[in-house]
């Protein structure tokens, strides 16, 4: 058994918060969060969570509308053995276009 201590370092960042609600994808940009440098974990202060909920419930006109492709996971299998980067969901760049 190891006595190694895992240290996480958090820093203040603006992140993109993505949520699916009633079949619609909502994107909220420039949300203040504490982001772990090592894992990409994002922590939101209680007042930020309240504001996110308010934005979603208000259903006001969005700042802009984007078009995005949608893929079915099952149909993506068997395409030449391509390997997807499984760490993309936990990266600090979540919600942004993957690097190539």
N, CA, C and O atoms as CSV, one atom per row, in Angstrom:
chain,resi,resn,atom,element,x,y,z
A,1,UNK,N,N,0.839,-1.188,0.000
A,1,UNK,CA,C,0.000,0.000,0.000
A,1,UNK,C,C,0.883,1.250,0.000
A,1,UNK,O,O,1.861,1.324,0.743
A,2,UNK,N,N,0.547,2.190,-0.802
A,2,UNK,CA,C,1.353,3.393,-0.947
A,2,UNK,C,C,0.838,4.499,-0.035
A,2,UNK,O,O,-0.366,4.619,0.187
A,3,UNK,N,N,1.741,5.290,0.483
A,3,UNK,CA,C,1.382,6.450,1.300
A,3,UNK,C,C,1.419,7.727,0.475
A,3,UNK,O,O,1.389,8.829,1.022
A,4,UNK,N,N,1.483,7.577,-0.844
A,4,UNK,CA,C,1.557,8.723,-1.738
A,4,UNK,C,C,0.293,9.561,-1.618
A,4,UNK,O,O,-0.815,9.023,-1.612
A,5,UNK,N,N,0.455,10.873,-1.522
A,5,UNK,CA,C,-0.678,11.788,-1.399
A,5,UNK,C,C,-0.909,12.455,-2.753
A,5,UNK,O,O,0.011,13.005,-3.359
A,6,UNK,N,N,-2.154,12.392,-3.211
A,6,UNK,CA,C,-2.509,13.027,-4.482
A,6,UNK,C,C,-2.853,14.478,-4.211
A,6,UNK,O,O,-3.749,14.764,-3.417
A,7,UNK,N,N,-2.164,15.387,-4.850
A,7,UNK,CA,C,-2.421,16.806,-4.663
A,7,UNK,C,C,-3.118,17.343,-5.897
A,7,UNK,O,O,-2.663,17.144,-7.023
A,8,UNK,N,N,-4.219,18.022,-5.669
A,8,UNK,CA,C,-4.934,18.652,-6.766
A,8,UNK,C,C,-4.766,20.160,-6.656
A,8,UNK,O,O,-4.886,20.733,-5.573
A,9,UNK,N,N,-4.492,20.784,-7.769
A,9,UNK,CA,C,-4.311,22.221,-7.805
A,9,UNK,C,C,-5.451,22.829,-8.615
A,9,UNK,O,O,-5.605,22.529,-9.799
A,10,UNK,N,N,-6.242,23.675,-7.982
A,10,UNK,CA,C,-7.363,24.321,-8.655
A,10,UNK,C,C,-7.012,25.755,-9.003
A,10,UNK,O,O,-6.295,26.437,-8.270
A,11,UNK,N,N,-7.536,26.198,-10.146
A,11,UNK,CA,C,-7.352,27.588,-10.547
A,11,UNK,C,C,-8.673,28.130,-11.090
A,11,UNK,O,O,-9.484,27.389,-11.645
A,12,UNK,N,N,-8.867,29.415,-10.922
A,12,UNK,CA,C,-10.067,30.081,-11.418
A,12,UNK,C,C,-9.991,30.186,-12.939
A,12,UNK,O,O,-8.983,30.630,-13.489
A,13,UNK,N,N,-11.063,29.773,-13.611
A,13,UNK,CA,C,-11.136,29.858,-15.072
A,13,UNK,C,C,-12.567,30.169,-15.479
A,13,UNK,O,O,-13.496,30.038,-14.682
A,14,UNK,N,N,-12.727,30.576,-16.711
A,14,UNK,CA,C,-14.051,30.702,-17.327
A,14,UNK,C,C,-14.211,29.461,-18.199
A,14,UNK,O,O,-13.339,29.154,-19.012
A,15,UNK,N,N,-15.323,28.747,-18.031
A,15,UNK,CA,C,-15.547,27.501,-18.760
A,15,UNK,C,C,-16.853,27.581,-19.541
A,15,UNK,O,O,-17.663,28.487,-19.347
A,16,UNK,N,N,-17.031,26.619,-20.417
A,16,UNK,CA,C,-18.272,26.471,-21.165
A,16,UNK,C,C,-19.068,25.335,-20.518
A,16,UNK,O,O,-18.576,24.213,-20.394
A,17,UNK,N,N,-20.292,25.636,-20.112
A,17,UNK,CA,C,-21.161,24.666,-19.446
A,17,UNK,C,C,-22.166,24.164,-20.481
A,17,UNK,O,O,-22.903,24.958,-21.066
A,18,UNK,N,N,-22.200,22.854,-20.708
A,18,UNK,CA,C,-23.081,22.263,-21.713
A,18,UNK,C,C,-24.070,21.351,-21.010
A,18,UNK,O,O,-23.694,20.569,-20.137
A,19,UNK,N,N,-25.345,21.454,-21.394
A,19,UNK,CA,C,-26.405,20.714,-20.743
A,19,UNK,C,C,-27.454,20.323,-21.769
A,19,UNK,O,O,-27.765,21.102,-22.671
A,20,UNK,N,N,-28.000,19.124,-21.639
A,20,UNK,CA,C,-29.114,18.708,-22.488
A,20,UNK,C,C,-30.374,18.729,-21.647
A,20,UNK,O,O,-30.427,18.144,-20.565
A,21,UNK,N,N,-31.390,19.413,-22.159
A,21,UNK,CA,C,-32.660,19.495,-21.441
A,21,UNK,C,C,-33.795,19.383,-22.451
A,21,UNK,O,O,-33.881,20.165,-23.398
A,22,UNK,N,N,-34.656,18.408,-22.235
A,22,UNK,CA,C,-35.825,18.177,-23.090
A,22,UNK,C,C,-35.423,18.085,-24.565
A,22,UNK,O,O,-36.081,18.661,-25.431
A,23,UNK,N,N,-34.338,17.357,-24.840
A,23,UNK,CA,C,-33.898,17.136,-26.211
A,23,UNK,C,C,-33.151,18.296,-26.841
A,23,UNK,O,O,-32.778,18.223,-28.012
A,24,UNK,N,N,-32.926,19.368,-26.088
A,24,UNK,CA,C,-32.185,20.514,-26.615
A,24,UNK,C,C,-30.854,20.632,-25.889
A,24,UNK,O,O,-30.774,20.434,-24.677
A,25,UNK,N,N,-29.816,20.957,-26.643
A,25,UNK,CA,C,-28.497,21.171,-26.055
A,25,UNK,C,C,-28.354,22.665,-25.777
A,25,UNK,O,O,-28.510,23.497,-26.671
A,26,UNK,N,N,-28.055,22.986,-24.526
A,26,UNK,CA,C,-27.867,24.377,-24.123
A,26,UNK,C,C,-26.388,24.589,-23.812
A,26,UNK,O,O,-25.760,23.757,-23.156
A,27,UNK,N,N,-25.845,25.687,-24.277
A,27,UNK,CA,C,-24.436,26.013,-24.057
A,27,UNK,C,C,-24.382,27.370,-23.360
A,27,UNK,O,O,-24.919,28.359,-23.857
A,28,UNK,N,N,-23.730,27.400,-22.211
A,28,UNK,CA,C,-23.566,28.652,-21.476
A,28,UNK,C,C,-22.066,28.913,-21.391
A,28,UNK,O,O,-21.319,28.134,-20.799
A,29,UNK,N,N,-21.642,30.015,-21.987
A,29,UNK,CA,C,-20.221,30.323,-22.082
A,29,UNK,C,C,-19.769,31.263,-20.970
A,29,UNK,O,O,-20.567,31.982,-20.369
A,30,UNK,N,N,-18.465,31.234,-20.716
A,30,UNK,CA,C,-17.811,32.142,-19.773
A,30,UNK,C,C,-18.332,32.021,-18.344
A,30,UNK,O,O,-18.557,33.024,-17.666
A,31,UNK,N,N,-18.523,30.779,-17.896
A,31,UNK,CA,C,-19.010,30.508,-16.545
A,31,UNK,C,C,-17.804,30.418,-15.604
A,31,UNK,O,O,-16.885,29.641,-15.866
A,32,UNK,N,N,-17.787,31.193,-14.519
A,32,UNK,CA,C,-16.686,31.105,-13.560
A,32,UNK,C,C,-16.680,29.744,-12.865
A,32,UNK,O,O,-17.721,29.262,-12.418
A,33,UNK,N,N,-15.498,29.129,-12.777
A,33,UNK,CA,C,-15.362,27.824,-12.127
A,33,UNK,C,C,-13.953,27.688,-11.582
A,33,UNK,O,O,-13.029,28.378,-12.013
A,34,UNK,N,N,-13.811,26.783,-10.626
A,34,UNK,CA,C,-12.487,26.372,-10.162
A,34,UNK,C,C,-12.189,25.071,-10.883
A,34,UNK,O,O,-12.953,24.112,-10.769
A,35,UNK,N,N,-11.082,25.022,-11.628
A,35,UNK,CA,C,-10.749,23.868,-12.461
A,35,UNK,C,C,-9.457,23.240,-11.963
A,35,UNK,O,O,-8.457,23.927,-11.756
A,36,UNK,N,N,-9.493,21.919,-11.773
A,36,UNK,CA,C,-8.306,21.179,-11.335
A,36,UNK,C,C,-7.339,21.036,-12.511
A,36,UNK,O,O,-7.720,20.548,-13.575
A,37,UNK,N,N,-6.112,21.455,-12.321
A,37,UNK,CA,C,-5.094,21.350,-13.379
A,37,UNK,C,C,-4.788,19.902,-13.738
A,37,UNK,O,O,-4.514,19.590,-14.897
A,38,UNK,N,N,-4.835,19.018,-12.744
A,38,UNK,CA,C,-4.463,17.628,-12.974
A,38,UNK,C,C,-5.570,16.805,-13.625
A,38,UNK,O,O,-5.288,15.966,-14.480
A,39,UNK,N,N,-6.820,17.032,-13.236
A,39,UNK,CA,C,-7.916,16.174,-13.699
A,39,UNK,C,C,-8.934,16.867,-14.594
A,39,UNK,O,O,-9.702,16.198,-15.285
A,40,UNK,N,N,-8.952,18.199,-14.591
A,40,UNK,CA,C,-9.957,18.921,-15.368
A,40,UNK,C,C,-11.294,19.039,-14.647
A,40,UNK,O,O,-12.236,19.620,-15.183
A,41,UNK,N,N,-11.386,18.486,-13.422
A,41,UNK,CA,C,-12.636,18.578,-12.652
A,41,UNK,C,C,-12.997,20.046,-12.455
A,41,UNK,O,O,-12.137,20.886,-12.192
A,42,UNK,N,N,-14.300,20.335,-12.591
A,42,UNK,CA,C,-14.769,21.711,-12.468
A,42,UNK,C,C,-15.679,21.836,-11.256
A,42,UNK,O,O,-16.596,21.035,-11.072
A,43,UNK,N,N,-15.422,22.842,-10.434
A,43,UNK,CA,C,-16.244,23.112,-9.264
A,43,UNK,C,C,-16.893,24.478,-9.435
A,43,UNK,O,O,-16.253,25.447,-9.843
A,44,UNK,N,N,-18.201,24.529,-9.109
A,44,UNK,CA,C,-18.952,25.772,-9.248
A,44,UNK,C,C,-19.436,26.233,-7.877
A,44,UNK,O,O,-19.934,25.430,-7.088
A,45,UNK,N,N,-19.290,27.514,-7.597
A,45,UNK,CA,C,-19.780,28.091,-6.351
A,45,UNK,C,C,-21.312,28.021,-6.345
A,45,UNK,O,O,-21.930,28.035,-7.409
A,46,UNK,N,N,-21.931,27.946,-5.158
A,46,UNK,CA,C,-23.395,27.853,-5.082
A,46,UNK,C,C,-24.122,28.969,-5.832
A,46,UNK,O,O,-25.142,28.711,-6.471
A,47,UNK,N,N,-23.620,30.196,-5.769
A,47,UNK,CA,C,-24.288,31.295,-6.470
A,47,UNK,C,C,-24.180,31.149,-7.981
A,47,UNK,O,O,-25.054,31.619,-8.709
A,48,UNK,N,N,-23.123,30.505,-8.463
A,48,UNK,CA,C,-22.972,30.247,-9.902
A,48,UNK,C,C,-23.980,29.188,-10.338
A,48,UNK,O,O,-24.599,29.315,-11.394
A,49,UNK,N,N,-24.146,28.141,-9.525
A,49,UNK,CA,C,-25.130,27.095,-9.837
A,49,UNK,C,C,-26.537,27.700,-9.873
A,49,UNK,O,O,-27.328,27.370,-10.757
A,50,UNK,N,N,-26.849,28.568,-8.932
A,50,UNK,CA,C,-28.162,29.231,-8.926
A,50,UNK,C,C,-28.369,30.055,-10.186
A,50,UNK,O,O,-29.459,30.051,-10.758
A,51,UNK,N,N,-27.331,30.763,-10.625
A,51,UNK,CA,C,-27.426,31.581,-11.838
A,51,UNK,C,C,-27.583,30.701,-13.079
A,51,UNK,O,O,-28.339,31.045,-13.988
A,52,UNK,N,N,-26.868,29.559,-13.125
A,52,UNK,CA,C,-27.023,28.628,-14.244
A,52,UNK,C,C,-28.461,28.130,-14.320
A,52,UNK,O,O,-29.048,28.081,-15.401
A,53,UNK,N,N,-29.031,27.759,-13.169
A,53,UNK,CA,C,-30.419,27.295,-13.135
A,53,UNK,C,C,-31.367,28.389,-13.605
A,53,UNK,O,O,-32.308,28.120,-14.352
A,54,UNK,N,N,-31.125,29.616,-13.172
A,54,UNK,CA,C,-31.965,30.738,-13.570
A,54,UNK,C,C,-31.917,30.942,-15.083
A,54,UNK,O,O,-32.952,31.151,-15.715
A,55,UNK,N,N,-30.730,30.882,-15.659
A,55,UNK,CA,C,-30.575,31.057,-17.110
A,55,UNK,C,C,-31.367,29.986,-17.858
A,55,UNK,O,O,-32.053,30.288,-18.835
A,56,UNK,N,N,-31.274,28.728,-17.399
A,56,UNK,CA,C,-31.976,27.617,-18.057
A,56,UNK,C,C,-33.486,27.780,-17.911
A,56,UNK,O,O,-34.216,27.600,-18.885
A,57,UNK,N,N,-33.959,28.110,-16.738
A,57,UNK,CA,C,-35.404,28.211,-16.488
A,57,UNK,C,C,-36.042,29.419,-17.159
A,57,UNK,O,O,-37.216,29.370,-17.525
A,58,UNK,N,N,-35.280,30.513,-17.327
A,58,UNK,CA,C,-35.823,31.716,-17.954
A,58,UNK,C,C,-36.222,31.488,-19.406
A,58,UNK,O,O,-37.170,32.104,-19.894
A,59,UNK,N,N,-35.522,30.626,-20.083
A,59,UNK,CA,C,-35.741,30.333,-21.504
A,59,UNK,C,C,-35.777,31.615,-22.342
A,59,UNK,O,O,-36.604,31.771,-23.240
A,60,UNK,N,N,-34.861,32.516,-22.021
A,60,UNK,CA,C,-34.791,33.759,-22.787
A,60,UNK,C,C,-34.092,33.525,-24.122
A,60,UNK,O,O,-33.554,32.446,-24.370
A,61,UNK,N,N,-34.105,34.528,-24.963
A,61,UNK,CA,C,-33.468,34.422,-26.276
A,61,UNK,C,C,-31.956,34.282,-26.090
A,61,UNK,O,O,-31.353,35.061,-25.353
A,62,UNK,N,N,-31.335,33.293,-26.753
A,62,UNK,CA,C,-29.898,33.095,-26.588
A,62,UNK,C,C,-29.080,34.203,-27.248
A,62,UNK,O,O,-29.564,34.908,-28.135
A,63,UNK,N,N,-27.851,34.341,-26.805
A,63,UNK,CA,C,-26.924,35.315,-27.381
A,63,UNK,C,C,-26.661,34.995,-28.844
A,63,UNK,O,O,-26.589,35.889,-29.687
A,64,UNK,N,N,-26.520,33.711,-29.129
A,64,UNK,CA,C,-26.326,33.234,-30.501
A,64,UNK,C,C,-26.768,31.782,-30.567
A,64,UNK,O,O,-26.950,31.135,-29.536
A,65,UNK,N,N,-26.938,31.273,-31.768
A,65,UNK,CA,C,-27.345,29.885,-31.990
A,65,UNK,C,C,-26.268,29.223,-32.842
A,65,UNK,O,O,-25.798,29.801,-33.822
A,66,UNK,N,N,-25.877,27.995,-32.457
A,66,UNK,CA,C,-24.876,27.260,-33.219
A,66,UNK,C,C,-25.474,25.957,-33.726
A,66,UNK,O,O,-26.383,25.392,-33.118
A,67,UNK,N,N,-24.951,25.498,-34.838
A,67,UNK,CA,C,-25.349,24.209,-35.394
A,67,UNK,C,C,-24.247,23.215,-35.072
A,67,UNK,O,O,-23.065,23.519,-35.236
A,68,UNK,N,N,-24.625,22.028,-34.616
A,68,UNK,CA,C,-23.612,21.050,-34.248
A,68,UNK,C,C,-23.992,19.659,-34.741
A,68,UNK,O,O,-25.164,19.286,-34.695
A,69,UNK,N,N,-23.016,18.890,-35.212
A,69,UNK,CA,C,-23.323,17.535,-35.672
A,69,UNK,C,C,-23.628,16.619,-34.478
A,69,UNK,O,O,-23.118,16.821,-33.376
A,70,UNK,N,N,-24.458,15.623,-34.722
A,70,UNK,CA,C,-24.824,14.643,-33.698
A,70,UNK,C,C,-24.482,13.259,-34.231
A,70,UNK,O,O,-24.824,12.927,-35.366
A,71,UNK,N,N,-23.809,12.453,-33.419
A,71,UNK,CA,C,-23.417,11.105,-33.802
A,71,UNK,C,C,-24.048,10.101,-32.859
A,71,UNK,O,O,-24.220,10.381,-31.673
A,72,UNK,N,N,-24.390,8.947,-33.372
A,72,UNK,CA,C,-24.897,7.832,-32.571
A,72,UNK,C,C,-23.702,6.971,-32.203
A,72,UNK,O,O,-22.968,6.536,-33.091
A,73,UNK,N,N,-23.484,6.711,-30.916
A,73,UNK,CA,C,-22.322,5.963,-30.463
A,73,UNK,C,C,-22.244,4.598,-31.119
A,73,UNK,O,O,-21.165,4.208,-31.564
A,74,UNK,N,N,-23.344,3.852,-31.201
A,74,UNK,CA,C,-23.338,2.504,-31.757
A,74,UNK,C,C,-22.893,2.505,-33.219
A,74,UNK,O,O,-22.189,1.589,-33.645
A,75,UNK,N,N,-23.291,3.513,-33.992
A,75,UNK,CA,C,-22.931,3.539,-35.406
A,75,UNK,C,C,-21.494,4.008,-35.611
A,75,UNK,O,O,-20.965,3.876,-36.714
A,76,UNK,N,N,-20.853,4.549,-34.587
A,76,UNK,CA,C,-19.477,5.018,-34.708
A,76,UNK,C,C,-18.483,3.871,-34.573
A,76,UNK,O,O,-17.308,4.037,-34.900
A,77,UNK,N,N,-18.926,2.725,-34.103
A,77,UNK,CA,C,-18.028,1.580,-33.934
A,77,UNK,C,C,-17.718,0.960,-35.288
A,77,UNK,O,O,-18.565,0.939,-36.181
A,78,UNK,N,N,-16.514,0.463,-35.430
A,78,UNK,CA,C,-16.144,-0.244,-36.648
A,78,UNK,C,C,-15.688,0.650,-37.779
A,78,UNK,O,O,-15.642,0.202,-38.925
A,79,UNK,N,N,-15.349,1.896,-37.502
A,79,UNK,CA,C,-14.858,2.793,-38.551
A,79,UNK,C,C,-13.342,2.786,-38.570
A,79,UNK,O,O,-12.706,3.728,-38.098
A,80,UNK,N,N,-12.759,1.724,-39.116
A,80,UNK,CA,C,-11.318,1.673,-39.305
A,80,UNK,C,C,-10.519,1.593,-38.020
A,80,UNK,O,O,-9.328,1.902,-38.019
A,81,UNK,N,N,-11.141,1.188,-36.935
A,81,UNK,CA,C,-10.419,1.027,-35.676
A,81,UNK,C,C,-9.954,2.336,-35.070
A,81,UNK,O,O,-8.983,2.348,-34.313
A,82,UNK,N,N,-10.617,3.431,-35.380
A,82,UNK,CA,C,-10.219,4.721,-34.820
A,82,UNK,C,C,-10.351,4.697,-33.307
A,82,UNK,O,O,-11.305,4.143,-32.760
A,83,UNK,N,N,-9.386,5.304,-32.643
A,83,UNK,CA,C,-9.400,5.367,-31.192
A,83,UNK,C,C,-9.759,6.782,-30.780
A,83,UNK,O,O,-9.148,7.748,-31.238
A,84,UNK,N,N,-10.744,6.894,-29.921
A,84,UNK,CA,C,-11.154,8.198,-29.432
A,84,UNK,C,C,-10.398,8.511,-28.157
A,84,UNK,O,O,-10.074,7.606,-27.389
A,85,UNK,N,N,-10.114,9.774,-27.925
A,85,UNK,CA,C,-9.444,10.207,-26.707
A,85,UNK,C,C,-10.470,10.254,-25.591
A,85,UNK,O,O,-11.289,11.171,-25.536
A,86,UNK,N,N,-10.432,9.262,-24.690
A,86,UNK,CA,C,-11.431,9.179,-23.631
A,86,UNK,C,C,-11.254,10.255,-22.582
A,86,UNK,O,O,-12.157,10.465,-21.771
A,87,UNK,N,N,-10.127,10.944,-22.566
A,87,UNK,CA,C,-9.923,11.987,-21.569
A,87,UNK,C,C,-10.523,13.318,-22.009
A,87,UNK,O,O,-10.475,14.288,-21.252
A,88,UNK,N,N,-11.082,13.388,-23.203
A,88,UNK,CA,C,-11.614,14.653,-23.703
A,88,UNK,C,C,-12.730,15.185,-22.829
A,88,UNK,O,O,-12.842,16.399,-22.656
A,89,UNK,N,N,-13.573,14.299,-22.263
A,89,UNK,CA,C,-14.683,14.761,-21.447
A,89,UNK,C,C,-14.234,15.403,-20.149
A,89,UNK,O,O,-14.944,16.253,-19.613
A,90,UNK,N,N,-13.084,15.023,-19.631
A,90,UNK,CA,C,-12.651,15.563,-18.351
A,90,UNK,C,C,-11.604,16.656,-18.501
A,90,UNK,O,O,-11.089,17.161,-17.504
A,91,UNK,N,N,-11.290,17.021,-19.724
A,91,UNK,CA,C,-10.247,18.018,-19.918
A,91,UNK,C,C,-10.773,19.418,-19.648
A,91,UNK,O,O,-11.979,19.651,-19.723
A,92,UNK,N,N,-9.885,20.348,-19.337
A,92,UNK,CA,C,-10.313,21.734,-19.156
A,92,UNK,C,C,-10.894,22.338,-20.424
A,92,UNK,O,O,-11.544,23.381,-20.367
A,93,UNK,N,N,-10.671,21.697,-21.572
A,93,UNK,CA,C,-11.189,22.202,-22.844
A,93,UNK,C,C,-12.540,21.613,-23.193
A,93,UNK,O,O,-12.974,21.686,-24.343
A,94,UNK,N,N,-13.210,21.030,-22.209
A,94,UNK,CA,C,-14.504,20.407,-22.464
A,94,UNK,C,C,-15.436,21.416,-23.122
A,94,UNK,O,O,-15.505,22.577,-22.719
A,95,UNK,N,N,-16.146,20.955,-24.133
A,95,UNK,CA,C,-17.060,21.836,-24.840
A,95,UNK,C,C,-16.412,22.561,-26.010
A,95,UNK,O,O,-17.095,23.270,-26.749
A,96,UNK,N,N,-15.117,22.397,-26.189
A,96,UNK,CA,C,-14.420,23.026,-27.310
A,96,UNK,C,C,-14.067,21.962,-28.326
A,96,UNK,O,O,-14.088,20.770,-28.023
A,97,UNK,N,N,-13.741,22.396,-29.537
A,97,UNK,CA,C,-13.369,21.459,-30.578
A,97,UNK,C,C,-12.097,20.726,-30.193
A,97,UNK,O,O,-11.144,21.354,-29.732
A,98,UNK,N,N,-12.058,19.405,-30.371
A,98,UNK,CA,C,-10.861,18.634,-30.020
A,98,UNK,C,C,-9.665,19.057,-30.851
A,98,UNK,O,O,-9.807,19.455,-32.007
A,99,UNK,N,N,-8.478,18.967,-30.247
A,99,UNK,CA,C,-7.252,19.270,-30.995
A,99,UNK,C,C,-6.909,18.098,-31.877
A,99,UNK,O,O,-7.261,16.963,-31.555
A,100,UNK,N,N,-6.234,18.339,-32.979
A,100,UNK,CA,C,-5.897,17.252,-33.918
A,100,UNK,C,C,-4.418,17.153,-34.067
A,100,UNK,O,O,-3.928,16.304,-34.812
